[in-house]
């Protein structure tokens, strides 16, 4: 019979920080102060903007909020960022 749906792999949560999702999933080149949500587990309360890497051409400018399960940052996306 036909099965429709997602293949799911479960992983037990550990003590280390882990990222489950990032939203939005697309960013527009040349955007300033884009809000980005990082959802996961075990994020440290003392997280600094220098600790966050969003990839080449995307710069985290400030942390808007931090909880053990979510970080919200404001980021700038370069106008010449390479897609991917």
C-alpha distance (Angstrom), angle and dihedral (degrees) to the residues before:
residue distance angle dihedral
X1 . . .
X2 3.78 . .
X3 3.79 118.8 .
X4 3.77 121.5 -160.1
X5 3.78 124.6 -169.2
X6 3.76 143.7 62.7
X7 3.77 130.7 -42.6
X8 3.80 106.1 -127.3
X9 3.80 129.7 -161.5
X10 3.78 116.3 -170.4
X11 3.80 121.7 -150.5
X12 3.79 124.7 -169.5
X13 3.81 113.6 -117.9
X14 3.80 113.7 -111.1
X15 3.79 133.1 -167.8
X16 3.82 95.7 -94.1
X17 3.82 122.6 90.2
X18 3.80 111.2 -92.2
X19 3.81 132.0 -172.4
X20 3.80 118.1 -139.6
X21 3.82 101.2 170.9
X22 3.79 144.3 -4.7
X23 3.80 123.6 -152.3
X24 2.92 135.3 -126.9
X25 3.79 94.7 33.8
X26 3.81 93.1 -157.1
X27 3.80 129.4 47.7
X28 3.81 128.2 -162.6
X29 3.81 116.6 -125.5
X30 3.79 113.5 -113.7
X31 3.81 95.0 24.8
X32 3.81 118.5 143.4
X33 3.82 125.0 -153.3
X34 3.83 95.2 6.1
X35 3.81 110.9 177.0
X36 3.80 112.7 -128.2
X37 3.84 124.3 -171.8
X38 3.80 118.6 -152.8
X39 3.81 112.1 -166.5
X40 3.79 123.3 -167.2
X41 3.77 142.1 95.0
X42 3.80 140.6 -66.0
X43 3.81 98.6 16.5
X44 3.82 109.3 171.3
X45 3.80 118.2 -115.9
X46 3.82 90.5 -135.1
X47 3.80 93.8 59.1
X48 3.83 113.0 150.2
X49 3.80 128.3 -156.8
X50 3.83 88.6 -115.2
X51 3.83 88.4 62.5
X52 3.82 92.5 62.3
X53 3.80 121.2 85.2
X54 3.80 116.3 -176.3
X55 3.80 97.2 173.7
X56 3.78 135.9 -90.6
X57 3.80 112.2 -38.5
X58 3.82 94.6 17.8
X59 3.81 115.7 95.3
X60 3.79 124.3 -168.6
X61 3.82 105.9 -137.9
X62 3.80 103.2 179.8
X63 3.77 141.6 -9.2
X64 3.80 111.2 -116.1
X65 3.82 97.4 -174.3
X66 3.79 141.0 -9.1
X67 3.79 130.8 -162.1
X68 3.82 129.7 158.4
X69 3.83 89.2 -96.1
X70 3.83 104.5 32.1
X71 3.80 141.0 37.7
X72 3.80 122.1 -170.8
X73 3.80 117.2 -163.8
X74 3.78 136.2 178.6
X75 3.81 111.7 -132.4
X76 3.80 140.4 -179.5
X77 3.80 119.7 -137.7
X78 3.80 115.4 -151.6
X79 3.80 117.6 -121.9
X80 3.82 90.2 -128.1
X81 3.81 97.0 45.2
X82 3.81 114.1 146.6
X83 3.84 111.5 -120.4
X84 3.76 116.7 -120.1
